């Protein structure tokens, strides 16, 4: 494909394996305390902290669902992997 001219936009192509919205976000996550969590000491999590409040999202779960719509300290957040 030749490079675009000044009046043309570049054309991008990619093979999309999944359709739009095929992986559903988590809209109402449930949490337990760190002491109650049944994860191994070395398990990867994605952590978010706002105003001395914190939550952890296990990467294993994010590999399957990819997005969590949540709130922390009264602020809406989107956690994505």
C-alpha positions in Angstrom: 0.0 0.0 0.0 1.5 3.4 -0.9 2.0 6.0 1.8 -0.9 8.4 2.3 -0.8 11.9 0.7 -1.4 15.1 2.7 -5.1 15.0 1.9 -5.6 11.3 2.7 -5.9 9.5 6.0 -3.8 6.4 6.6 -5.7 3.2 6.3 -5.2 0.7 9.1 -6.2 -3.0 9.0 -6.1 -5.7 11.5 -7.7 -9.1 12.0 -10.2 -9.0 14.9 -10.5 -12.3 16.6 -13.5 -11.4 18.8 -16.5 -9.2 18.0 -17.2 -6.0 19.7 -18.4 -6.6 23.3 -17.7 -10.3 23.2 -15.9 -10.1 26.5 -18.4 -8.8 29.1 -17.1 -6.5 31.9 -17.7 -7.2 35.5 -20.2 -4.6 36.7 -20.7 -5.5 40.4 -17.4 -7.0 41.7 -17.5 -8.7 45.1 -14.6 -8.3 47.6 -13.3 -10.0 50.7 -10.6 -8.8 53.1 -6.9 -9.6 52.3 -6.9 -12.1 55.2 -9.9 -13.9 53.7 -8.6 -14.0 50.1 -7.8 -17.5 48.9 -4.8 -16.5 46.7 -1.2 -17.6 46.8 1.3 -15.2 48.3 2.9 -14.7 44.8 -0.4 -14.3 42.9 -0.4 -11.2 40.7 -3.0 -8.5 41.4 -3.7 -5.1 39.9 -4.0 -2.6 42.8 -5.8 0.7 42.9 -5.5 3.2 45.8 -7.4 6.5 46.2 -7.6 8.6 49.4 -6.2 5.8 51.6 -8.7 3.3 50.2 -7.4 0.4 48.2 -8.7 -2.6 46.2 -6.9 -5.5 44.5 -8.1 -7.2 41.3 -6.6 -10.7 40.6 -4.8 -10.8 37.2 -6.0 -14.4 36.7 -9.6 -13.1 36.7 -8.7 -10.1 34.5 -7.3 -12.5 31.9 -10.8 -13.9 31.5 -12.9 -10.8 31.8 -10.5 -7.9 31.0 -12.6 -5.1 32.5 -14.1 -4.2 35.9 -16.4 -1.3 36.3 -16.2 -0.3 39.9 -15.9 2.6 42.3 -13.4 3.5 44.9 -13.6 6.3 47.5 -16.8 7.4 45.7 -15.0 7.7 42.3 -16.1 5.6 39.4 -13.1 3.6 38.0 -12.5 1.2 35.1 -9.9 -1.5 35.8 -8.7 -3.1 32.6 -6.0 -5.6 31.6 
